[in-house]
Structure formats: C-alpha cells, structure tokens
Amino acid sequence: MPASRVPPVPVVLRLVQSVVLGRWRGSVETLYRELADLLEAEAGKDVLVSGCGDGRNAEWLALRTHASVIGVDPDSARMNAAAVRVAKERNATTVSFQSAPLDDLPFDDAVFDGAIGEPVLAAASNPARAVAELARVVKPYAPVVLCQLTWNADFDADEREAVVERLGLGLRHVVEWKQMMREAGLVDIEVDDWTDRGMRGRVDSAPRFTLREKLQIASRAWRRFGWRAARDAVDRETQLLHDLSQERAVGFHLIRGVKWPHPRTP
C-alpha cells in the first residue's frame, strides 16, 4: 500500500464528517419543512425515510406533519435505539423504524405516498438500485426526494478517494443522481441547491488538528512507512481539511422526482 493510502485515524474521520455534514445541521428544521412541503406530508399519508440514521429527522417529520413515517437504516443497533427512544418519549406514535438494506427494501410495491433518500443512501452497496427501490415502493405520481452530498469541485482520483473514505459516502455529481432517478422511472426531476444555505454559519478559518491529533496521524503513517511518510500524512490531512472547509468542494442538493405510473419503454 503506498503512503498516500494510509488509512486515516478515527479523529480524522470524525473531524471531516463534522466539517462537511455540520454545515447543514443548523438548517435541519428548515430542510425538513421543505421536505414536508415537497412530499405534501400530512395525516393519513405514509412516508418512507431511507437511510434515516438515528431516526430523529423521521421522528420530527412524523411529529410536525402527523403523517405515518417509517425510517429504514441498515444499522440495526441505531434502529433499535431509535425505537426505544421514541417509546420512552411517547410523543411520536406515527413513526416506526426497521433495519434493512437500502437497496433491498422489505416493502411491497406502491405502498408509500412519498419517500426521502437521506445521504446514507450514497453508502449503499448499489446506490442506483437503492434509488430504484424508492421508486418501486411509492405509489404512482408520488414524489421521491433525494437529500445528497454532491461533488461541486474537481478533485483528482486520489483526492476523491480520500474524501469518500473519510465521509463513508460515495459522493456523486448531481447529474449522476438525476440519471439514476430517470432509470428508476421518475420524471419531472427538479434540483434545489442547498450548498450555500449550509455555508451561512461557516467560520473564516478551517478547523485545526491539535498536537495530539497530529501525533496520531503521524504515528499511523510512521509505523507503516517511516518518518517522511508521517510528515507527509499530516500535511495531506491538513490540506484536505482546509479544502473541505474553505471551498465549495462538497455541495448539498435536494433532487425531487415523481413516479411515472407506466413502465418505461426501452
């Protein structure tokens, strides 16, 4: 394995995820209000949230709209924890959780009135199939909305691989997500760029690694390749963190489509 492929230490993974995903955390309520409008979520409707993580966003949607919401995530431990939390709170009776692969949903065809594909969808073993599954389980003319981190800037192959490894998500360009949706039988596709909305609270300087964190990065590289690799590893991680903090390298988009009721012709 070349020096450039030294696996990152956990602190790097956490910090990169915080820098990138943290841009939109302050906008979550605004984001989900927008999603509720796009889905026309209300009492009597069934909504699926695929890749729901800890389930809090799915719970918010159920509480605010009174729709019946099912959150699905491949992490069974998180789904169990979400179900226990909701049961204790007793304030979101219309939300439930289920563990399942996102590219093989355990639901019949055409049962939901709308579906959301969270960023975790990009970590599915087959994202195109995960999108097709969303289209399969919604009713004809029902909306499907993807909430996805996207490439906004050009990185070379090694840089892209580094970002994907640290985020744990297979980022794609908007055009690639749109193509997956078309192939899944979704039409009237619209894109809403939320990148700048997530930048409102951005600080002017990139976060910095502490001395201890630098030592952790250097130590892992040194054990594999020696001191020069250790120094280079710290420089590479610092530059990557700066790029992700200061540049619009990673964007965030809502991509909405509607299920076409008729089979696609070849």
N, C-alpha and C positions, 0 to 999 in steps of 0.2 A: 504494500500500500504506500503510495507516495506521501510526502509530508503534507501536501495540501488536503489529504483525505483523513487526517487525524480526527477521529470522532470528537465532537465538541463536548465539553464538560457540562453537567446539568445546569450550572449557573448561567452559561451562555444561552442555552435553550430557553430558560425562563425569562432572561432579560430581553432576548429578541422577540419572544412571544408577547411580552409586556409592552414593548415599544410599538410593535405593529398592531396587535389586537387592541391595545389600550387606547388607541386613537378614537375608537368608536364606542368605548364603554360609556362615556358620558352622554352619548346620543342614543342609548339603547331604548329608552322610553319613547323618544321621538321616532326612532326607527320602527318600533313595533306599532305605534299609532298609524304610521304609514302602511305597514304591512296589513294591519286590520282593515284599513280602507281598501287596499288593493284586493284583498280577499273577500271583502264585503262580509266579514265575520260578524255573526250575531247569534242570538239564541235560536236554537233549532237547527243550526248548521254544524257539520262535522269537519274539523280541520286537522290535518296531519302536520307535525313539525319533525322533519327528518334530520337527524344529527343534532338532537336537542341538548347535548352536553349535560349540564347539571339540572336541566329542566326548568330553570327559573323563568326563562323567556316564554316557554309554553304555558307555564302557570300564570304569568302576567296576562297573556293573551286570553286565557280562559276567564280570569277574574274580570277583565275590563270589557270583554265582548259578550260573555255568557255563552259563547259557542262551546260545543263539546270538543275538546282538544286532546289528541293523542300524541305524546312525544316518543320518538323512537331513537335509540342510540345503540351502537354495538357494544358499549361498555356496560355490562350487566351490573357491576357494582354501583355505578353512578345512577342507573335506573332504579335500583333498589333503594338507594339513599334518597333519591327524589321522591319516590312513593312514600317512604317513611316520613319525610319532612312534611309533605302535603297532608298526610293522615294526621300528624300532630297538630298542624296549623288549623285544619278543619275549615279552611276558607276558600277552597277551590275545588268544589265537588265535581266540576265538569272537566277536570284534567286527569289523565291517567298516563302511565308510562309502560313501555315494552322494550325489551332488548332484542335486537335483530340486526343482521347485516343490512346496510343501507342499499345494497344492490340486489337484495332478495327480500323484499318486504312481505311480511306474513298476513297480507290482506287480500280480499277478493278484488276483482276488477270493479272500477267505477263506484266506490263507496263513499268517497270524501267530496265535500263541497269546495275544497281548496287545499293547497299544500305549500309548505315552505321548505326549501332546501338550505339548511344552515351551512356555514363554512366547513364544518366537519365532513360534509359531502365530498369535498375535494380529497379527503383521505381514504375514501372507499377504494377497494381493490379495482373496481371498474366504475369510474365516475359516470361514463356515458350510460351504462346500464342503470346506475342509481337515478339518473335523470329520467330514463325511460320508465323506471318503476314508479316515480312520482306521477308521470303522465298516465300510467296504467291504472293507478288506484283512485284517480279523481274522476268525477262524473263528466260527461260531455259538456263542453262550454265552461267548465270550471277553471279557475286560474291556478297556475303554478308559479311561485316566485322563488328564484334563487338569490340568496344573500352571500356573495362570494368575494373573497380577496382575489385580486387580479393583478397581472403584470401591467405596470404603466410605463416602465423604462426598460431599455435594452440592457441586459446583463449577458456576459458570455456564459458558456455552458457550465464552467466550474462555479461561477458566482451563483447562477440559478440553482445548481445542485446544493450549494451551501445554504441558500435561503430556504429551500424546500426541506432540507434536513433539520434545520433549526426550528422551523414553524410546524413541521409534522404534517404539512398540507401540500398537495400537488397543485401549485398555482397554475392558472391558465389565463390567456388573454380573453377578453370579453367575447371576441368573435368565435372562440372555440366553444364557450358555453352556449352561445346562440346556436351554433351548428348542432350541438348535442340536443338542444331543445327541439329544433326543427326535425331532426331524425327521429325524435320520440313522438312526433305528431302534434307538437304545439305550434300554434300560429299567433299572428298579431303580436309578435315579440317586441317589447319595449324595454329600454335600458335607462336607468336612473343612476347617475354618478354621484355617489356619496363620499368620494375621496376627500374633497375639500371640507365637507361638513365635519369629518373626523379630524381635520387638521386645526380646527379652531382653538383647541386648548394646547396646541403644541408649544413646547418651550424652544427658545432660540438655539440652545446648545444641546448636543447629544449627551445622553447619559454616559457616564464613565465607569470603567471597571475599577474596582477597588484594588489595592495592592494584593490582598488575599485572593481575589478572583483572578488577577493576572498570574499569580503563582500557581493556581490550579490549572489554568490554561497551559502555562509553560511546562508544568510538571508532566502533564499527559503527553505532550509532544516530545519532551526530552527523553522520557522512558522509551519511546519508540525510535527516535531518530537523532537525538543529541541536542546540544545547546543551540546551534544555529536554527534548527527546526523549531525549538522552543521560542526563540526570539521572533521568528517569522510568524509563528502561530498567534502570538499576542498582537502583532501588527495587523494580521489579516482579520482577526476577530474585531479589533478596534475599528478598522476601516469599514467593515461590513455593518457594524452597529451604527456608525456615523452615516453611511449611505441610507440605511433604512430609516434613520431618524430625520434626516435633513432633506432627502429627496422624495419625490412622489413615485418612488420605485414600485411600491405596492399600493394599489388602489382598492376601493371597495365599491361594489355595484349591486344594485337590485335589478334583476333581469326577469321580467314577467312575460309569461305566455299563456295562451288559452288552449285547452284541449279541443282539437278538431274532432267532431263526432264520427267522421267517416275514415275508413282505412286509407292510408297513403297509397297512391299509385306508384309503381316502380318508375 
